[in-house]
Amino acid sequence: MKILVINTGSSSVKFKLYDMPAKVLLCEGQIERIGEPEGRLMFTHYLKSGTDDIVLQDTFEDQQQGLNKIAALLLDPDRGLVSHPGEIGAVGHRVVHGGEDFHEATLITPKVTAKIAHLVPLAPLHNPANLKGIRTAMQVFPQARQVAVFDTAFHQTLPEHAFRYAIPNDLYREHGLRVYGMHGTSHQYVAEQGAQHIDKPLDTCNFITIHLGNGCSMAAIENGKSIDTSMGLSPLPGLVMGTRSGDIDPAVIFYLCRHLKMTADQVDRLLNKESGLKGLTGSNDLRDIVRQAASGHQASLLAIHMYTYRIRKYIGAYAAILGRLDGVIFTAGVGENSVLIREKSCEGLSMLGITLDTQLNEQKTQGIREIQSPDSAVKLLIIPTNEELEIARQTYRLLS
């Protein structure tokens, strides 16, 4: 079965085409700057002899026009990817927020789209774009079955004492204000890969998974299930991120509103778009910050210290609630590639049985890597995440 995985944003569409269950990636690409005068499409077709790459500058008025262009590339007879639209058996959609309604991959029906729309207040930046992608894909690929895979689903195993906020009960019962967590597809994927790597059944594994990209989150995984996570109702709390503040005293918001006369929308933008590493250094690109820190730039040095200090705090907290650890897993762009961030995130954790081997940490190799020292009681793993493959896997499992 050929499964097209789509991640639709407000101004972008990312896609990958897989041949399942063989997990063969046939092609991938993305369209950027939808709705702007100059959009861009990048497309890579994987061949036995190498790759065929396309970069196209064009105007894409909306997601439908973008998906129509993607369909044209897939159906191009000279490429031999898809001979007719019906050959795509399913489209798997990344949907950010599934609330309490969705615990696993779900076949999309009118009732499901209505529930996703109902959850828009919990994810106002993401769910509307995800819905656009679903509705457009139904028109562009009418014969394919449409499946939603939710970022929040993996964290639906959190116990009530972990997902509830200490606020009046009615705010949870009537408005759904609770911890939902994000990046669940990534946390689930690397936990499954970690269990395979250490040759243990997933339902016997205890992991701390650390997803570090522009957005950052951690999860405590007990016997293969998420029992706590650093993000909450939204992606804002938890770790220091590229542009998000992470954990902050709620009274800061009162101060901003009362004394600086900021509106709710202004505070929202400040904490989500102008804080984190960007607020501390002026840049949300950690690579630039690491280079500046190496030359003694004080704001960059402080930002790295704050960033890794917060990670260590969460490792300690999650180790306490798990009681036993099989491994700590680093993943996503920063987690997989930053030697410095991994090193500083593991400093001073020997009392938890966590000891890093600096030489292993500095090696540049592909695939899953172990970077713990020989005397470490806990494995330290770098596992490349693959959320699109996980969406394809969940889609295939559901339809099979």
C-alpha positions as CSV (number, residue, x, y, z in Angstrom):
1,M,0.0,0.0,0.0
2,K,1.3,3.5,-0.9
3,I,0.6,5.9,1.9
4,L,1.0,9.7,1.6
5,V,1.8,11.4,4.8
6,I,0.9,15.1,5.0
7,N,1.7,17.7,7.6
8,T,-0.2,20.9,6.7
9,G,0.7,24.2,8.4
10,S,-0.8,27.6,8.0
11,S,1.6,28.5,5.2
12,S,3.3,25.2,4.4
13,V,2.7,21.6,3.4
14,K,5.2,18.8,4.1
15,F,4.7,15.4,2.5
16,K,6.3,12.0,2.2
17,L,5.2,9.0,0.2
18,Y,5.9,5.5,1.6
19,D,5.5,2.0,0.3
20,M,4.1,0.1,3.3
21,P,4.6,-2.2,5.1
22,A,8.1,-2.3,3.6
23,K,8.7,1.3,5.0
24,V,10.3,2.4,1.7
25,L,10.4,6.2,1.3
26,L,9.6,6.9,-2.4
27,C,9.7,10.6,-2.3
28,E,9.3,13.6,-0.1
29,G,9.1,17.4,-0.2
30,Q,7.5,20.5,1.1
31,I,5.8,23.7,-0.1
32,E,6.7,26.9,1.8
33,R,5.2,30.4,1.8
34,I,1.7,29.4,0.8
35,G,-0.3,32.6,0.3
36,E,2.7,34.8,-0.3
37,P,3.8,36.2,-3.7
38,E,6.9,33.9,-3.9
39,G,6.3,30.4,-2.8
40,R,8.7,27.5,-3.1
41,L,8.3,23.8,-3.7
42,M,11.1,21.3,-2.9
43,F,10.7,17.7,-4.1
44,T,13.0,14.7,-3.9
45,H,12.4,11.5,-5.7
46,Y,14.5,8.6,-4.4
47,L,15.9,6.4,-7.1
48,K,18.2,3.3,-7.0
49,S,20.8,5.4,-8.7
50,G,20.5,8.4,-6.4
51,T,17.9,11.2,-6.1
52,D,16.0,13.5,-8.5
53,D,15.6,16.9,-6.9
54,I,13.3,19.7,-7.9
55,V,13.2,23.3,-6.5
56,L,10.4,25.3,-7.9
57,Q,9.6,29.0,-7.3
58,D,5.9,29.7,-7.8
59,T,2.9,31.3,-6.2
60,F,0.7,28.9,-4.2
61,E,-2.5,30.7,-3.3
62,D,-3.7,28.1,-0.8
63,Q,-3.2,24.5,0.4
64,Q,-5.4,23.1,-2.3
65,Q,-3.3,24.6,-5.0
66,G,-0.2,23.2,-3.3
67,L,-1.6,19.7,-2.9
68,N,-2.8,19.8,-6.5
69,K,0.8,20.5,-7.5
70,I,2.1,17.7,-5.3
71,A,-0.5,15.3,-6.9
72,A,0.7,16.3,-10.3
73,L,4.3,15.4,-9.4
74,L,3.3,12.1,-7.9
75,L,1.2,11.2,-11.0
76,D,3.8,12.3,-13.5
77,P,4.2,9.2,-15.8
78,D,7.9,10.0,-16.4
79,R,8.6,9.4,-12.7
80,G,6.7,6.2,-12.2
81,L,5.8,6.9,-8.6
82,V,2.0,6.5,-8.9
83,S,0.2,5.3,-12.0
84,H,-3.2,6.6,-11.0
85,P,-4.8,8.4,-8.0
86,G,-6.3,5.2,-6.7
87,E,-2.9,3.7,-6.2
88,I,-2.5,5.9,-3.1
89,G,-4.4,3.7,-0.6
90,A,-4.4,6.2,2.3
91,V,-3.4,9.7,3.3
92,G,-2.1,10.0,6.9
93,H,-2.5,13.4,8.4
94,R,-0.6,14.9,11.3
95,V,-3.1,16.6,13.6
96,V,-1.7,18.4,16.6
97,H,-4.6,18.4,19.1
98,G,-7.0,15.5,19.6
99,G,-8.1,16.5,23.1
100,E,-9.5,13.6,25.2
101,D,-11.4,12.2,22.2
102,F,-8.6,10.5,20.3
103,H,-6.2,8.0,21.8
104,E,-4.9,6.4,18.6
105,A,-4.9,6.8,14.8
106,T,-8.4,7.4,13.6
107,L,-10.2,7.0,10.3
108,I,-11.5,10.4,9.3
109,T,-15.2,10.8,9.1
110,P,-17.4,13.9,9.2
111,K,-17.8,13.3,13.0
112,V,-14.0,13.2,13.4
113,T,-13.5,16.5,11.4
114,A,-16.2,18.1,13.5
115,K,-14.4,17.1,16.7
116,I,-11.1,18.4,15.4
117,A,-12.8,21.7,14.6
118,H,-14.3,21.7,18.1
119,L,-10.8,21.5,19.5
120,V,-9.5,24.6,17.7
121,P,-9.6,26.7,20.9
122,L,-7.0,24.4,22.3
123,A,-4.7,24.6,19.3
124,P,-5.7,27.8,17.4
125,L,-2.5,27.9,15.3
126,H,-2.4,24.2,14.3
127,N,-5.8,22.5,14.1
128,P,-7.3,24.9,11.5
129,A,-4.4,24.3,9.2
130,N,-4.6,20.5,9.8
131,L,-8.3,20.7,8.9
132,K,-7.5,22.5,5.7
133,G,-5.1,19.7,4.8
134,I,-7.7,17.0,5.5
135,R,-10.4,18.7,3.5
136,T,-8.1,19.4,0.6
137,A,-6.7,15.9,0.5
138,M,-10.2,14.5,0.4
139,Q,-10.8,16.5,-2.8
140,V,-7.3,15.9,-4.4
141,F,-7.2,12.2,-3.4
142,P,-10.9,11.2,-3.3
143,Q,-10.3,7.4,-3.5
144,A,-7.8,7.3,-0.6
145,R,-8.8,6.6,3.0
146,Q,-7.9,9.6,5.2
147,V,-6.4,8.9,8.6
148,A,-5.6,11.3,11.5
149,V,-2.7,10.7,13.7
150,F,-2.7,13.0,16.7
151,D,0.3,14.6,18.5
152,T,-1.6,14.3,21.8
153,A,-2.7,10.7,21.5
154,F,0.4,9.0,23.0
155,H,0.1,11.1,26.1
156,Q,-3.5,10.0,26.8
157,T,-2.1,7.4,29.1
158,L,-1.1,10.1,31.6
159,P,-2.7,9.4,35.0
160,E,-5.2,11.9,36.3
161,H,-2.8,13.2,39.0
162,A,-0.3,14.1,36.3
163,F,-2.7,15.6,33.7
164,R,-4.9,17.7,36.0
165,Y,-4.2,21.3,37.0
166,A,-4.9,22.4,40.6
167,I,-7.7,24.7,39.5
168,P,-11.5,24.5,40.0
169,N,-12.9,21.2,38.8
170,D,-15.4,22.8,36.5
171,L,-12.6,24.3,34.3
172,Y,-11.5,20.7,33.5
173,R,-15.0,19.1,33.3
174,E,-16.6,21.9,31.2
175,H,-13.7,23.3,29.3
176,G,-11.1,20.5,29.1
177,L,-8.3,22.5,30.8
178,R,-5.6,19.9,31.5
179,V,-2.2,18.6,30.3
180,Y,-2.4,17.1,26.9
181,G,1.3,17.2,25.8
182,M,2.7,17.4,22.2
183,H,5.3,15.6,20.1
184,G,3.6,12.3,21.0
185,T,4.3,10.7,17.7
186,S,8.0,11.4,18.1
187,H,8.2,10.3,21.7
188,Q,6.3,7.1,20.8
189,Y,8.6,6.4,17.8
190,V,11.9,6.7,19.6
191,A,10.6,4.7,22.6
192,E,9.7,1.9,20.3
193,Q,13.1,2.1,18.6
194,G,14.8,2.3,22.0
195,A,13.1,-0.9,23.1
196,Q,14.2,-2.7,20.0
197,H,17.7,-1.5,20.4
198,I,18.1,-2.7,23.9
199,D,16.2,-5.9,23.0
200,K,13.5,-5.6,25.6
201,P,9.7,-5.6,25.2
202,L,8.4,-2.0,25.1
203,D,5.9,-2.8,27.8
204,T,8.8,-3.4,30.2
205,C,10.9,-0.3,29.3
206,N,11.2,2.9,31.3
207,F,12.6,5.8,29.3
208,I,13.0,9.5,29.5
209,T,12.7,10.8,26.0
210,I,14.0,14.3,25.1
211,H,12.7,15.9,21.8
212,L,14.8,19.0,21.1
213,G,14.1,21.0,18.0
214,N,12.8,24.5,17.7
215,G,10.0,23.2,19.9
216,C,11.2,21.1,22.8
217,S,9.5,18.5,25.1
218,M,10.3,15.6,27.3
219,A,8.3,12.5,28.4
220,A,8.5,10.0,31.2
221,I,7.7,6.6,29.8
222,E,6.9,3.8,32.2
223,N,6.4,0.3,30.8
224,G,6.1,1.8,27.3
225,K,3.4,4.3,28.2
226,S,3.7,8.1,28.7
227,I,3.0,9.0,32.3
228,D,4.2,12.6,32.3
229,T,5.3,15.2,29.8
230,S,6.7,18.7,29.9
231,M,4.2,20.4,27.5
232,G,0.7,21.0,28.8
233,L,-2.6,22.4,27.5
234,S,-0.5,23.9,24.7
235,P,3.1,23.6,23.5
236,L,4.2,26.7,25.6
237,P,5.3,25.2,29.0
238,G,8.2,23.0,29.9
239,L,11.7,23.4,28.4
240,V,13.3,26.6,27.1
241,M,12.6,26.5,23.3
242,G,13.5,28.4,20.2
243,T,10.9,31.1,20.6
244,R,8.8,29.8,23.5
245,S,9.5,30.7,27.1
246,G,8.8,27.3,28.6
247,D,7.8,27.2,32.3
248,I,7.1,30.7,33.7
249,D,5.4,32.1,36.8
250,P,1.7,32.9,35.7
251,A,2.0,36.1,37.7
252,V,4.4,37.4,35.0
253,I,1.3,37.5,32.7
254,F,-0.6,39.5,35.2
255,Y,2.3,42.0,35.5
256,L,2.5,42.4,31.7
257,C,-1.2,43.0,31.5
258,R,-1.6,45.3,34.5
259,H,1.6,47.3,34.5
260,L,2.7,47.2,30.9
261,K,-0.9,47.4,29.5
262,M,-0.3,44.5,27.1
263,T,-3.3,42.7,25.6
264,A,-3.8,39.0,25.8
265,D,-2.8,38.7,22.1
266,Q,0.4,40.6,22.8
267,V,1.3,38.4,25.7
268,D,0.5,35.3,23.7
269,R,2.9,36.5,20.9
270,L,5.6,37.5,23.5
271,L,5.7,34.1,25.2
272,N,5.2,32.0,22.0
273,K,7.1,33.9,19.3
274,E,9.6,36.3,21.0
275,S,10.9,34.5,24.1
276,G,13.0,31.4,24.6
277,L,16.4,31.5,22.9
278,K,15.3,34.3,20.7
279,G,14.3,36.5,23.7
280,L,17.6,35.7,25.4
281,T,20.0,36.2,22.4
282,G,18.1,37.6,19.5
283,S,18.3,34.3,17.6
284,N,16.3,31.1,17.8
285,D,19.0,29.1,15.9
286,L,20.9,27.1,18.5
287,R,23.8,26.6,16.0
288,D,24.4,30.3,15.9
289,I,24.1,30.6,19.7
290,V,26.7,27.8,20.2
291,R,29.1,29.6,17.9
292,Q,28.6,32.9,19.7
293,A,29.1,31.2,23.1
294,A,32.4,29.7,21.9
295,S,33.7,33.3,21.4
296,G,32.6,34.3,24.9
297,H,29.3,36.0,24.1
298,Q,27.7,36.3,27.5
299,A,24.0,36.2,26.5
300,S,24.6,33.0,24.5
301,L,26.5,31.4,27.3
302,L,23.6,32.1,29.7
303,A,21.0,30.9,27.2
304,I,22.8,27.5,26.8
305,H,23.1,27.2,30.6
306,M,19.4,28.0,31.1
307,Y,18.4,25.6,28.2
308,T,20.4,22.6,29.6
309,Y,19.7,23.4,33.2
310,R,15.9,23.0,32.5
311,I,16.5,19.7,30.8
312,R,18.5,18.4,33.8
313,K,15.7,19.5,36.2
314,Y,13.2,17.5,34.2
315,I,15.5,14.5,34.0
316,G,15.7,14.5,37.8
317,A,12.0,14.9,38.2
318,Y,11.2,12.1,35.8
319,A,13.8,9.8,37.2
320,A,12.1,10.3,40.6
321,I,8.6,9.4,39.4
322,L,9.8,6.4,37.3
323,G,12.0,4.9,40.0
324,R,13.9,2.8,37.4
325,L,15.5,3.9,34.2
326,D,16.5,1.8,31.1
327,G,17.5,4.8,29.1
328,V,17.5,8.5,28.3
329,I,16.9,9.2,24.7
330,F,17.9,12.3,22.7
331,T,16.1,13.0,19.5
332,A,15.1,15.7,16.9
333,G,17.3,18.3,15.3
334,V,19.2,19.6,18.3
335,G,19.0,16.3,20.3
336,E,20.5,14.3,17.4
337,N,23.2,16.8,16.3
338,S,24.3,19.0,19.2
339,V,27.3,17.5,21.0
340,L,27.4,20.5,23.5
341,I,23.7,20.3,24.4
342,R,23.8,16.6,25.1
343,E,27.0,17.0,27.2
344,K,25.7,19.8,29.3
345,S,22.3,18.1,29.7
346,C,24.0,15.1,31.3
347,E,26.4,17.0,33.6
348,G,26.1,16.1,37.3
349,L,23.7,13.2,36.9
350,S,26.0,10.4,38.1
351,M,23.9,10.1,41.3
352,L,21.1,8.9,39.0
353,G,23.4,6.4,37.3
354,I,23.7,8.6,34.2
355,T,27.3,9.1,33.0
356,L,28.2,10.4,29.5
357,D,31.2,9.2,27.5
358,T,32.5,12.4,25.9
359,Q,34.3,10.6,23.0
360,L,31.3,8.6,22.0
361,N,29.1,11.8,22.3
362,E,31.4,13.5,19.8
363,Q,31.4,10.8,17.2
364,K,29.4,11.5,14.0
365,T,27.7,8.3,12.8
366,Q,24.3,7.4,11.4
367,G,21.5,5.6,13.1
368,I,21.0,4.8,16.8
369,R,24.0,5.5,18.9
370,E,24.9,4.7,22.6
371,I,26.9,7.5,24.3
372,Q,27.0,6.4,27.9
373,S,30.3,5.5,29.7
374,P,31.0,1.9,30.5
375,D,30.1,2.5,34.2
376,S,26.8,4.2,33.5
377,A,23.8,2.3,34.9
378,V,21.5,4.0,32.4
379,K,21.9,3.9,28.6
380,L,22.2,7.2,26.9
381,L,20.8,6.9,23.4
382,I,20.7,9.1,20.3
383,I,17.7,8.0,18.2
384,P,16.8,9.9,15.0
385,T,13.1,10.6,15.1
386,N,10.9,9.9,12.1
387,E,7.4,11.2,12.8
388,E,6.3,10.8,9.2
389,L,7.2,7.1,9.2
390,E,5.4,6.6,12.5
391,I,2.3,8.2,11.0
392,A,2.6,5.9,8.0
393,R,3.0,2.9,10.3
394,Q,0.0,3.8,12.4
395,T,-2.0,4.5,9.3
396,Y,-1.1,1.1,7.9
397,R,-1.8,-0.7,11.1
398,L,-5.2,0.9,11.4
399,L,-6.3,0.0,7.9
400,S,-4.8,-3.5,8.0
